[in-house]
Amino acid sequence: NQNGNLKALIQVKQGLVQDTTQSIISFSSDYNNRAFSVTPVGATITPTLFFERYDQTEGHWLGFTRNEVRRDGLMFHTWDDEGERFFVGCHARFDRNISVDGTINQGTWNGTSGKPEAGILTIKSGNTIWSGSDFLAIGDHISNSFTNVMARSFSQQSTLSSKTNIETVDPKYALDLVNRTDILSYQYKADVAQGKTKRYTSMILDDVNDVSKYYAPDEFANEERTGRDDGSAVGYLFLAVKELTRRIKNLEEKLNG
């Protein structure tokens, strides 16, 4: 309270205020007679709580509001609803769905020079999504086991503008490489532990023995030799088919004399 150069202090202690039987402080705003109230159980702000932003001009605010429609929760606002000023400095648990209209960033704000570190996102059924500098994985990041991914189709980048040092590959070499690659049937340990019986068939990258037990050329593996490069394998299979087609055609020409 201020009157001229005089300032007054209002101090409220335990007692009767506003004809109630408990200690309460209330501030009114227009028709709302409990815009801000303090009771023994806590403080209540109705319907909106605003905070002035210390680093912006007057009127730039942060605030919470109740949703205008009947639903759980409340809404957090910045002055233009575009500021990135809401920060959770510890783990946060959401017991219901999370809907994001924009993007989810980990490690830094948009527009800064910092690069987000690899993060982990837990998804339904115990799987997780995690990433490194040049990969994105889905499965169990603790045991490095991976889950199935289902989609209508998968596309690999293959534009000329994205490539350099282009060279031709001899179809004879491709056919020889395909013939020398060991292809075996196997099960995954994680599947067997869960009682699954599904078997898979492909080459095997030996990360156990000093001398590889099975022949799996680098052309069919990723650079780290931790997974298959099916895109390159398909390319070599195309070349192998071309070489077989050429040989069949030569034999047919000899037979037809």
C-alpha positions in Angstrom: 0.0 0.0 0.0 1.3 3.4 -0.9 0.0 6.9 -0.2 2.2 9.7 -1.4 5.7 9.0 0.1 4.2 6.8 2.9 4.3 3.0 2.6 2.4 0.6 4.8 2.9 -3.0 5.7 0.1 -5.5 6.2 1.0 -8.4 8.3 -1.4 -11.3 8.8 -1.0 -13.9 11.6 -3.0 -16.8 12.7 -6.6 -15.6 13.3 -10.0 -14.9 11.8 -9.8 -13.3 8.4 -12.9 -12.8 6.1 -15.2 -14.4 8.7 -13.5 -17.9 8.2 -12.4 -20.3 10.9 -8.9 -20.6 9.4 -6.0 -18.4 8.5 -6.5 -17.2 5.0 -5.3 -14.3 2.8 -7.2 -13.6 -0.4 -6.7 -11.1 -3.2 -9.6 -10.3 -5.6 -9.5 -9.6 -9.3 -12.6 -8.2 -11.0 -15.4 -10.8 -10.4 -13.0 -13.4 -9.0 -12.8 -13.0 -5.3 -10.1 -15.6 -4.8 -7.7 -14.7 -7.6 -4.9 -15.5 -5.2 -5.3 -17.1 -1.8 -3.0 -18.5 0.9 -4.4 -21.1 3.3 -2.7 -23.5 5.8 -2.6 -26.2 3.0 -1.0 -24.0 0.4 -1.4 -21.3 -2.2 -4.0 -21.2 -4.9 -3.9 -19.1 -8.0 -7.2 -19.0 -10.0 -7.5 -19.1 -12.9 -4.0 -18.0 -14.2 -0.5 -17.8 -12.8 1.9 -15.4 -14.6 5.7 -14.8 -14.2 7.4 -11.8 -15.7 10.5 -12.7 -17.7 13.5 -11.0 -16.2 15.4 -10.7 -19.5 12.6 -9.3 -21.6 10.6 -6.1 -21.8 7.5 -5.6 -19.8 4.6 -7.8 -20.9 6.7 -10.8 -21.8 5.5 -13.4 -19.5 5.4 -17.0 -18.6 2.3 -18.6 -17.1 0.1 -21.5 -16.3 -3.6 -21.6 -17.2 -6.3 -24.2 -16.8 -7.6 -25.7 -20.0 -10.8 -24.1 -21.1 -12.3 -27.5 -22.0 -12.9 -30.3 -19.6 -9.7 -32.4 -19.5 -7.0 -33.2 -17.1 -4.0 -31.0 -16.5 -3.1 -27.4 -17.3 -1.3 -25.5 -20.0 2.1 -23.7 -19.8 2.5 -20.5 -21.9 5.2 -18.1 -22.9 4.3 -14.6 -24.0 4.1 -15.7 -27.6 3.8 -19.4 -27.0 7.0 -20.0 -29.0 9.6 -19.3 -26.3 11.8 -22.2 -25.0 11.8 -21.3 -21.4 10.4 -24.2 -19.5 13.2 -26.4 -18.1 13.0 -29.5 -16.0 16.3 -30.1 -14.2 15.7 -33.6 -13.2 13.8 -36.7 -14.2 10.1 -36.1 -15.1 7.5 -38.8 -15.2 4.3 -38.5 -17.3 1.6 -41.0 -16.4 -0.4 -40.3 -19.6 0.2 -39.6 -23.3 2.6 -36.9 -24.4 1.5 -34.9 -27.5 4.1 -32.7 -29.2 3.2 -30.2 -31.9 6.8 -29.2 -32.5 10.0 -31.1 -32.3 11.7 -32.9 -29.4 15.4 -31.8 -28.9 17.9 -33.4 -26.5 21.0 -31.8 -25.1 20.6 -28.2 -26.4 18.1 -25.6 -27.6 17.5 -25.0 -31.3 19.7 -22.5 -32.9 22.7 -23.0 -30.6 26.1 -24.2 -31.7 26.1 -27.1 -29.2 25.5 -30.6 -30.6 23.0 -32.8 -28.7 24.6 -35.9 -27.3 23.1 -39.3 -28.0 19.9 -39.8 -26.1 17.7 -42.7 -25.1 13.9 -42.7 -25.6 11.9 -45.5 -24.0 8.9 -46.7 -25.9 6.1 -49.2 -25.4 6.8 -52.9 -24.6 10.2 -52.1 -23.0 12.0 -51.2 -26.2 14.2 -48.1 -26.5 15.4 -45.8 -29.3 19.0 -44.7 -29.0 21.5 -43.1 -31.3 25.2 -42.5 -31.9 27.1 -40.2 -34.2 26.1 -42.2 -37.3 23.3 -44.6 -36.4 19.8 -44.9 -34.9 18.9 -48.1 -33.1 15.7 -49.6 -31.7 15.6 -52.4 -29.2 17.4 -52.9 -25.9 20.3 -50.5 -25.5 21.6 -52.3 -22.4 22.2 -55.7 -24.1 22.6 -54.2 -27.6 19.8 -56.5 -28.9 17.5 -55.2 -31.5 13.8 -55.5 -32.3 11.8 -55.9 -35.5 10.8 -52.8 -37.4 7.7 -52.8 -39.6 6.9 -50.4 -42.4 5.3 -50.3 -45.8 8.7 -49.8 -47.4 12.2 -48.7 -46.6 14.2 -46.3 -48.7 18.0 -45.8 -48.7 19.6 -42.6 -50.0 20.8 -43.2 -53.5 20.9 -39.9 -55.4 23.9 -39.0 -57.6 24.3 -35.7 -55.9 25.1 -37.4 -52.6 27.8 -39.6 -54.0 31.5 -39.3 -55.0 34.4 -41.5 -56.2 32.0 -43.6 -58.3 33.6 -46.8 -59.8 32.3 -49.8 -61.7 32.3 -53.3 -60.2 33.2 -56.3 -62.3 30.2 -58.7 -62.4 32.6 -61.7 -62.3 34.1 -60.4 -59.0 30.6 -59.9 -57.7 29.5 -63.4 -58.5 32.7 -64.8 -56.9 32.1 -62.8 -53.8 28.5 -64.0 -53.5 29.6 -67.6 -53.9 32.4 -67.4 -51.3 30.1 -65.7 -48.6 29.0 -68.2 -45.9 25.3 -68.1 -45.4 23.9 -69.9 -42.4 20.8 -70.4 -40.4 20.7 -69.3 -36.7 18.7 -68.0 -33.8 19.2 -64.9 -31.6 20.1 -65.5 -28.0 17.6 -63.0 -26.8 14.8 -64.9 -28.7 15.9 -68.2 -27.3 15.8 -66.8 -23.7 12.2 -65.8 -24.3 11.3 -69.2 -25.7 11.0 -68.1 -29.3 11.9 -70.6 -32.1 12.2 -68.3 -35.1 15.3 -68.9 -37.3 17.0 -66.4 -39.5 19.3 -67.0 -42.5 22.2 -64.7 -43.6 25.9 -64.2 -43.3 27.4 -63.9 -39.8 29.9 -61.3 -38.6 32.3 -62.9 -36.2 33.0 -60.6 -33.3 34.2 -63.4 -31.0 37.2 -65.1 -32.6 40.5 -63.5 -33.7 40.3 -65.3 -37.0 36.8 -65.2 -38.4 35.0 -68.5 -38.3 32.7 -67.5 -41.2 33.5 -65.6 -44.4 31.6 -62.4 -44.5 33.2 -59.8 -46.8 33.5 -56.1 -45.9 31.4 -55.3 -49.0 28.3 -56.8 -47.3 28.9 -55.3 -43.8 28.8 -51.8 -42.3 32.0 -50.0 -41.6 32.1 -51.1 -37.9 31.3 -54.7 -38.9 28.5 -54.8 -36.4 25.7 -55.3 -38.9 24.9 -56.2 -42.6 24.8 -53.7 -45.4 21.8 -55.1 -47.2 21.8 -52.3 -49.8 25.3 -53.2 -51.0 24.5 -56.9 -50.8 21.5 -56.3 -53.2 23.8 -54.4 -55.6 26.3 -57.3 -55.7 23.4 -59.8 -56.2 22.3 -57.7 -59.2 25.8 -57.9 -60.7 26.0 -61.7 -59.9 22.7 -62.2 -61.8 24.0 -60.2 -64.7 27.1 -62.4 -64.8 25.0 -65.6 -64.7 22.8 -64.2 -67.4 25.8 -63.5 -69.6 27.1 -67.0 -69.1 23.7 -68.6 -69.8 23.4 -66.5 -73.0 26.8 -67.7 -74.2 25.9 -71.3 -73.6 22.6 -70.9 -75.4 24.5 -69.4 -78.4 26.9 -72.3 -78.5 24.1 -74.9 -78.3 22.2 -73.2 -81.0 25.3 -73.1 -83.0 
